[in-house]
């Protein structure tokens, strides 16, 4: 066994990135301790006391996240269906089906867009040409070596154009912007196109449109059964030292590694991996003495999300996510409820961090529209949640961290410079890569 088995790696944060890194390290025989402040694993991609920050879409192009589900044995809990995207225009939803049985590849997606009523007839060919220009953009996800960094180049710069700029340069028709571009970019980033870095948007579009399977899915009800419980079992079986419900309050470098403090104890570790989101890094004392990570995180803005959910006695689920054209930045989801009827959810994005939205008005509008669009007649139960800082805004002003931040100090998360939006896939890719980077460094190797 390699020398890395003698080293101890401590991970702060048990979200998707932390889980992937812990499994990669432990599978190679490295001693791993994982601290999670919440009493459950999965972070913002998991079920808490009620439900999560909203429906987490998963596509078959999410290869890193699906690798996690395969590893923890929960991939079969995903409710897969052919990819289809809809936009609400007034009270009428229009759909673009581009998953099976639509033929694979560019031509299949192009043909389905030309035939779809989502885009007016006069704009279909210009829309097809505009999407083709996006796919031909010379941008790509950073390679493993670039994503890992070298502890000197600790951040990957953002591009200099926003998604709104991209729409201009690639000549998107107004209808394509309003019915596909803006809703998709808001759903990806929880931010409006005029604020958001275009490169992750391009990479995500390429992934989905070039995906040979082109399926879309999500966990039924919440991600508790998809991530939280399966991950806990998998980490325990792998021998990870789990410290759930324990928040690390400060870290400091010692002679051989790092000292960590929680409310009740102090301990040391050889290697430290931080997977906290930007708004939580400021709560961790000591890191800013070793790296500009915290200083950079303070520049990252966050937007809120409001989630409205209702269980209706009957109704027909949508064939895919349904966006709202203009006005509120919202996307609707629905699925059969495990106890019968239909579960409907509306996720409002790009909300200010304060004040909270008007719950009563939003819920009244939600129930009215849900009854119309699904044919539902009886509301059995409803819930509302608001998250002031749900996702970091990936804009063109703030660089994103690489994995190596300093000697024996690493970072991974959906804020990392993966070249993708702040999604489950971005967090998973950063986590797997962080585990591999740490292993390579412990063994004295260099990434190819």
Secondary structure as the mmCIF struct_conf table of DSSP 4:
data_model
#
loop_
_struct_conf.conf_type_id
_struct_conf.id
_struct_conf.beg_label_comp_id
_struct_conf.beg_label_asym_id
_struct_conf.beg_label_seq_id
_struct_conf.end_label_comp_id
_struct_conf.end_label_asym_id
_struct_conf.end_label_seq_id
HELX_RH_3T_P HELX_RH_3T_P1 UNK A 3 UNK A 6
BEND BEND1 UNK A 7 UNK A 7
STRN STRN1 UNK A 8 UNK A 12
STRN STRN2 UNK A 15 UNK A 15
HELX_RH_AL_P HELX_RH_AL_P1 UNK A 16 UNK A 27
TURN_TY1_P TURN_TY1_P1 UNK A 28 UNK A 29
STRN STRN3 UNK A 31 UNK A 36
BEND BEND2 UNK A 37 UNK A 41
STRN STRN4 UNK A 42 UNK A 42
HELX_RH_3T_P HELX_RH_3T_P2 UNK A 43 UNK A 45
BEND BEND3 UNK A 46 UNK A 46
BEND BEND4 UNK A 49 UNK A 50
BEND BEND5 UNK A 53 UNK A 54
STRN STRN5 UNK A 58 UNK A 59
TURN_TY1_P TURN_TY1_P2 UNK A 60 UNK A 61
HELX_RH_AL_P HELX_RH_AL_P2 UNK A 63 UNK A 72
TURN_TY1_P TURN_TY1_P3 UNK A 73 UNK A 73
HELX_RH_3T_P HELX_RH_3T_P3 UNK A 75 UNK A 77
STRN STRN6 UNK A 78 UNK A 82
STRN STRN7 UNK A 84 UNK A 89
TURN_TY1_P TURN_TY1_P4 UNK A 90 UNK A 91
STRN STRN8 UNK A 92 UNK A 97
BEND BEND6 UNK A 99 UNK A 99
TURN_TY1_P TURN_TY1_P5 UNK A 100 UNK A 101
BEND BEND7 UNK A 102 UNK A 102
HELX_LH_PP_P HELX_LH_PP_P1 UNK A 103 UNK A 103
BEND BEND8 UNK A 104 UNK A 104
HELX_RH_AL_P HELX_RH_AL_P3 UNK A 105 UNK A 115
TURN_TY1_P TURN_TY1_P6 UNK A 117 UNK A 118
BEND BEND9 UNK A 119 UNK A 119
HELX_RH_AL_P HELX_RH_AL_P4 UNK A 121 UNK A 135
TURN_TY1_P TURN_TY1_P7 UNK A 136 UNK A 136
BEND BEND10 UNK A 137 UNK A 138
HELX_LH_PP_P HELX_LH_PP_P2 UNK A 141 UNK A 143
HELX_RH_AL_P HELX_RH_AL_P5 UNK A 144 UNK A 148
BEND BEND11 UNK A 151 UNK A 153
STRN STRN9 UNK A 155 UNK A 156
HELX_LH_PP_P HELX_LH_PP_P3 UNK A 157 UNK A 158
BEND BEND12 UNK A 160 UNK A 160
STRN STRN10 UNK A 162 UNK A 162
HELX_RH_AL_P HELX_RH_AL_P6 UNK A 163 UNK A 169
TURN_TY1_P TURN_TY1_P8 UNK A 170 UNK A 171
HELX_RH_AL_P HELX_RH_AL_P7 UNK A 174 UNK A 176
HELX_RH_PI_P HELX_RH_PI_P1 UNK A 177 UNK A 181
HELX_RH_AL_P HELX_RH_AL_P8 UNK A 182 UNK A 189
BEND BEND13 UNK A 190 UNK A 191
HELX_RH_3T_P HELX_RH_3T_P4 UNK A 193 UNK A 195
BEND BEND14 UNK A 196 UNK A 196
STRN STRN11 UNK A 197 UNK A 197
HELX_RH_AL_P HELX_RH_AL_P9 UNK A 198 UNK A 209
TURN_TY1_P TURN_TY1_P9 UNK A 210 UNK A 210
BEND BEND15 UNK A 212 UNK A 213
STRN STRN12 UNK A 215 UNK A 219
BEND BEND16 UNK A 220 UNK A 221
BEND BEND17 UNK A 223 UNK A 223
HELX_RH_PI_P HELX_RH_PI_P2 UNK A 224 UNK A 228
HELX_RH_AL_P HELX_RH_AL_P10 UNK A 229 UNK A 238
TURN_TY1_P TURN_TY1_P10 UNK A 239 UNK A 239
STRN STRN13 UNK A 241 UNK A 244
TURN_TY1_P TURN_TY1_P11 UNK A 245 UNK A 245
STRN STRN14 UNK A 248 UNK A 253
BEND BEND18 UNK A 255 UNK A 257
STRN STRN15 UNK A 258 UNK A 262
BEND BEND19 UNK A 263 UNK A 264
STRN STRN16 UNK A 266 UNK A 269
BEND BEND20 UNK A 270 UNK A 270
STRN STRN17 UNK A 271 UNK A 274
HELX_RH_AL_P HELX_RH_AL_P11 UNK A 278 UNK A 281
TURN_TY1_P TURN_TY1_P12 UNK A 282 UNK A 283
BEND BEND21 UNK A 284 UNK A 284
STRN STRN18 UNK A 285 UNK A 285
TURN_TY1_P TURN_TY1_P13 UNK A 286 UNK A 286
HELX_RH_3T_P HELX_RH_3T_P5 UNK A 287 UNK A 289
TURN_TY1_P TURN_TY1_P14 UNK A 290 UNK A 290
TURN_TY1_P TURN_TY1_P15 UNK A 292 UNK A 292
HELX_RH_AL_P HELX_RH_AL_P12 UNK A 293 UNK A 297
TURN_TY1_P TURN_TY1_P16 UNK A 298 UNK A 299
STRN STRN19 UNK A 302 UNK A 312
BEND BEND22 UNK A 313 UNK A 314
BEND BEND23 UNK A 319 UNK A 320
STRN STRN20 UNK A 321 UNK A 324
BEND BEND24 UNK A 326 UNK A 328
STRN STRN21 UNK A 330 UNK A 336
TURN_TY1_P TURN_TY1_P17 UNK A 338 UNK A 339
BEND BEND25 UNK A 340 UNK A 341
STRN STRN22 UNK A 342 UNK A 351
BEND BEND26 UNK A 353 UNK A 355
HELX_LH_PP_P HELX_LH_PP_P4 UNK A 356 UNK A 357
HELX_RH_AL_P HELX_RH_AL_P13 UNK A 359 UNK A 374
STRN STRN23 UNK A 379 UNK A 392
BEND BEND27 UNK A 396 UNK A 398
STRN STRN24 UNK A 400 UNK A 401
BEND BEND28 UNK A 403 UNK A 403
STRN STRN25 UNK A 404 UNK A 406
TURN_TY1_P TURN_TY1_P18 UNK A 407 UNK A 408
STRN STRN26 UNK A 409 UNK A 411
BEND BEND29 UNK A 413 UNK A 413
TURN_TY1_P TURN_TY1_P19 UNK A 414 UNK A 415
BEND BEND30 UNK A 416 UNK A 420
BEND BEND31 UNK A 422 UNK A 423
HELX_RH_AL_P HELX_RH_AL_P14 UNK A 424 UNK A 442
TURN_TY1_P TURN_TY1_P20 UNK A 443 UNK A 444
#
